[in-house]
Amino acid sequence: MDQRTRERLPVLPVLVSTADRRRRAAADLLQAAKSTEPGAVIPGTDGTLRRSIAPKAAGHLTWAEETSGGRRRNLTYEEEEAFWAFAAIEVLRLTGIRNEELLELTHHSVTQYRLPSTGEVVPLLQIAPSKTDTERLLLVSPELADVLSTIISRLRGPSRAIPLVAAYDVREKVWNPPMPLLFQRNIGSEHRAFTPTAIRKLLISTLTVTGLTNADGEALTFSPHDFRRIFVTDAIMNGLPPHIAQVICGHRHIDTTMGCRAVYPAETIEAHRAFITRRRASRPSEEYESRRKRSGTFSSPISRSGRCPSAPARAASELRVFMSTLVSDTHS
């Protein structure tokens, strides 16, 4: 599992930028098509797309057809798919919440809190109880606030209210009461909540556009839970205490949080070296001197590095000699 996270963390910016670029391009194309008369070439497409003459029954949809092959494209659907893929990726990566928690976000989940120390009001995101049956509050970053406001503005109808939608809970096997869910969309003449399968399909469609591959040259895949592991790994690597990450993620045990965090070999080596340096610096230098005398005239540069502050720097060059001696002795 660590390898899976290490493989996806470096390419996450590519996925994020592709989703945003795809969303903007789809919105611009749809707007250009709506401003074009049926049967005319859509501006900005280099003459490759023409707005289709659609029946009146499908008036809420905007269709286009390729001028070369005649293939029809539902531009309204393409824009919907691009937007919600972008929204899902952004919320998942910025919060580290579970897929189930993502689908249960409502307009009422966005709240605020006044800090007792300064009186400053900060936005919070309330996560409904899911796996651990414990709700929690997450601080809303400026990036997350921008995404949430974009979602809310999109869903608000003429009455400025978000439609109430009933969603099926696949874990509890029950229908939840109608709520102003943030992840809902128009299908035909009604609003429907997104399903876990729909979120995965959105991720697949975006990843296809990126062209990312794994070490075997196969198409790279992302699951919603991959964003959770990446969130924990990135947070702890950038200084967030593990027990705080545990609270943010809603884990009962800190072992679960640390299990989500991918460990890099270089990080382990550097941390271990720093620990050895601190430990040897805090112990009496006479202890190392007595050991050197007992073991003979030869001692490794590592043992000499704990005698004085300048020793670690000198030990670096001596360590190479020490290692080359070991290699030569092994071959002989």
SELOKOL-179215 format. One record per residue (C-alpha): x, y, z; residue in three letters. Coordinates in steps of 0.1 Angstrom, whole numbers, padded with zeros to 4 digits, always signed. Layout:
% residues N
XYZala/...
This chain:
% residues 332
+0000+0000+0000met/+0029+0024+0007asp/+0042+0018-0028gln/+0008+0027-0042arg/+0008+0060-0024thr/+0045+0068-0033arg/+0036+0061-0069glu/+0006+0085-0069arg/+0017+0114-0047leu/+0042+0129-0072pro/+0017+0128-0101val/-0012+0143-0081leu/-0005+0178-0094pro/-0008+0165-0129val/-0042+0151-0122leu/-0053+0182-0104val/-0042+0206-0132ser/-0057+0183-0159thr/-0091+0182-0141ala/-0091+0220-0138asp/-0080+0226-0174arg/-0106+0201-0187arg/-0134+0217-0167arg/-0126+0252-0181arg/-0123+0239-0216ala/-0156+0221-0215ala/-0173+0252-0200ala/-0159+0274-0227asp/-0169+0250-0254leu/-0204+0247-0241leu/-0209+0285-0238gln/-0195+0289-0274ala/-0220+0263-0287ala/-0249+0279-0269lys/-0241+0312-0286ser/-0240+0295-0320thr/-0269+0290-0343glu/-0279+0254-0349pro/-0261+0241-0380gly/-0233+0267-0378ala/-0196+0260-0370val/-0187+0266-0333ile/-0161+0294-0329pro/-0128+0284-0314gly/-0129+0248-0327thr/-0109+0254-0359asp/-0139+0243-0379gly/-0140+0208-0364thr/-0173+0211-0346leu/-0207+0222-0357arg/-0238+0228-0335arg/-0263+0201-0341ser/-0299+0207-0349ile/-0315+0190-0319ala/-0352+0182-0315pro/-0372+0206-0292lys/-0377+0178-0267ala/-0340+0179-0259ala/-0339+0217-0257gly/-0320+0216-0223his/-0291+0198-0240leu/-0266+0212-0263thr/-0253+0189-0290trp/-0225+0192-0315ala/-0212+0171-0343glu/-0178+0167-0358glu/-0175+0181-0393thr/-0152+0153-0405ser/-0169+0121-0393gly/-0203+0134-0382gly/-0199+0119-0347arg/-0224+0136-0323arg/-0213+0149-0289arg/-0234+0159-0259asn/-0216+0191-0248leu/-0239+0195-0218thr/-0230+0161-0205tyr/-0193+0166-0212glu/-0193+0199-0192glu/-0212+0182-0163glu/-0187+0153-0162glu/-0157+0176-0163ala/-0170+0199-0136phe/-0180+0171-0111trp/-0147+0152-0117ala/-0129+0184-0108phe/-0151+0190-0078ala/-0147+0155-0064ala/-0109+0155-0069ile/-0105+0188-0052glu/-0127+0180-0022val/-0111+0146-0017leu/-0075+0158-0019arg/-0081+0189+0003leu/-0100+0172+0031thr/-0089+0135+0031gly/-0125+0124+0037ile/-0139+0091+0027arg/-0159+0086-0004asn/-0190+0079+0017glu/-0185+0112+0036glu/-0180+0131+0004leu/-0214+0119-0009leu/-0231+0129+0024glu/-0219+0165+0023leu/-0248+0190+0024thr/-0252+0227+0023his/-0256+0226+0061his/-0222+0210+0064ser/-0205+0244+0059val/-0205+0262+0092thr/-0183+0287+0111gln/-0165+0290+0144tyr/-0153+0320+0163arg/-0118+0316+0178leu/-0119+0324+0216pro/-0083+0338+0215ser/-0087+0364+0187thr/-0124+0365+0179gly/-0117+0356+0143glu/-0144+0337+0125val/-0131+0306+0105val/-0151+0284+0082pro/-0155+0247+0091leu/-0168+0217+0073leu/-0189+0193+0093gln/-0184+0157+0084ile/-0213+0134+0093ala/-0207+0102+0112pro/-0198+0073+0089ser/-0173+0045+0096lys/-0166+0054+0132thr/-0200+0069+0140asp/-0183+0101+0152thr/-0188+0134+0135glu/-0159+0159+0132arg/-0151+0194+0120leu/-0125+0203+0094leu/-0110+0237+0089leu/-0118+0250+0054val/-0088+0262+0036ser/-0091+0291+0010pro/-0087+0266-0018glu/-0115+0244-0004leu/-0137+0274+0003ala/-0134+0284-0034asp/-0144+0249-0046val/-0173+0247-0022leu/-0187+0281-0032ser/-0184+0271-0068thr/-0204+0239-0062ile/-0231+0258-0042ile/-0234+0285-0068ser/-0239+0259-0095arg/-0266+0240-0076leu/-0287+0270-0065arg/-0318+0273-0086gly/-0340+0304-0093pro/-0351+0303-0057ser/-0315+0304-0045arg/-0320+0272-0026ala/-0302+0239-0033ile/-0326+0211-0043pro/-0334+0185-0017leu/-0324+0150-0029val/-0329+0116-0013ala/-0298+0093-0014ala/-0295+0056-0009tyr/-0270+0046+0018asp/-0253+0015+0005val/-0239+0006+0039arg/-0270+0009+0059glu/-0293-0003+0031lys/-0317+0025+0037val/-0329+0057+0019trp/-0318+0089+0036asn/-0344+0117+0039pro/-0341+0145+0013pro/-0312+0168+0020met/-0295+0196+0001pro/-0266+0174-0010leu/-0236+0191-0026leu/-0229+0162-0049phe/-0260+0159-0070gln/-0268+0165-0107arg/-0296+0167-0132asn/-0306+0135-0149ile/-0336+0141-0172gly/-0361+0162-0153ser/-0350+0154-0118glu/-0321+0158-0094his/-0302+0127-0083arg/-0274+0121-0058ala/-0241+0108-0070phe/-0232+0072-0062thr/-0198+0057-0052pro/-0196+0041-0087thr/-0203+0074-0104ala/-0174+0091-0085ile/-0150+0063-0096arg/-0161+0067-0132lys/-0154+0104-0130leu/-0119+0097-0118leu/-0113+0072-0146ile/-0124+0096-0173ser/-0100+0123-0160thr/-0071+0099-0156leu/-0076+0088-0192thr/-0070+0124-0203val/-0038+0127-0183thr/-0022+0097-0200gly/-0004+0088-0167leu/+0010+0053-0164thr/+0024+0031-0137asn/+0058+0014-0135ala/+0046-0014-0158asp/+0034+0011-0185gly/-0003+0005-0177glu/-0028+0032-0172ala/-0026+0046-0137leu/-0057+0042-0115thr/-0069+0063-0086phe/-0095+0053-0060ser/-0112+0078-0038pro/-0093+0063-0008his/-0060+0070-0025asp/-0066+0107-0019phe/-0071+0100+0018arg/-0037+0082+0021arg/-0020+0109+0001ile/-0036+0136+0024phe/-0022+0118+0055val/+0012+0113+0040thr/+0016+0148+0028asp/+0003+0163+0060ala/+0026+0144+0083ile/+0056+0149+0060met/+0050+0187+0062asn/+0050+0188+0099gly/+0014+0180+0110leu/+0016+0160+0143pro/+0003+0125+0138pro/-0023+0128+0166his/-0038+0159+0149ile/-0039+0140+0116ala/-0058+0112+0135gln/-0084+0137+0146val/-0088+0152+0111ile/-0092+0118+0095cys/-0116+0105+0121gly/-0095+0075+0131his/-0101+0058+0164arg/-0065+0047+0167his/-0033+0065+0157ile/-0020+0032+0143asp/-0046+0035+0116thr/-0034+0070+0108thr/+0002+0059+0106met/-0008+0029+0085gly/-0022+0053+0059cys/+0010+0072+0058arg/+0035+0061+0032ala/+0071+0059+0044val/+0099+0068+0020tyr/+0133+0050+0023pro/+0152+0083+0022ala/+0131+0097+0049glu/+0137+0067+0071thr/+0175+0068+0065ile/+0178+0106+0072glu/+0156+0103+0104ala/+0177+0074+0116his/+0210+0092+0109arg/+0197+0123+0128ala/+0187+0101+0157phe/+0221+0085+0159ile/+0238+0118+0158thr/+0217+0133+0186arg/+0221+0102+0207arg/+0259+0100+0204arg/+0262+0138+0210ala/+0244+0134+0243ser/+0266+0106+0256arg/+0301+0110+0272pro/+0330+0110+0247ser/+0350+0089+0271glu/+0326+0060+0264glu/+0336+0060+0228tyr/+0373+0064+0236glu/+0373+0033+0259ser/+0355+0013+0233arg/+0381+0023+0207arg/+0410+0012+0230lys/+0393-0022+0237arg/+0387-0029+0201ser/+0422-0020+0189gly/+0438+0010+0171thr/+0412+0010+0143phe/+0378+0026+0148ser/+0351+0036+0124ser/+0346+0073+0116pro/+0311+0069+0130ile/+0324+0064+0165ser/+0347+0094+0161arg/+0318+0116+0150ser/+0305+0119+0186gly/+0336+0134+0202arg/+0333+0171+0192cys/+0311+0194+0171pro/+0335+0194+0141ser/+0338+0156+0141ala/+0306+0148+0121pro/+0318+0170+0092ala/+0352+0153+0092arg/+0336+0119+0095ala/+0319+0122+0061ala/+0352+0119+0042ser/+0365+0092+0066glu/+0333+0072+0061leu/+0340+0068+0024arg/+0375+0054+0033val/+0359+0031+0059phe/+0333+0018+0034met/+0359+0012+0007ser/+0380-0007+0032thr/+0350-0029+0040leu/+0344-0036+0003val/+0380-0045-0004ser/+0381-0068+0027asp/+0349-0085+0015thr/+0363-0091-0020his/+0396-0104-0007ser/
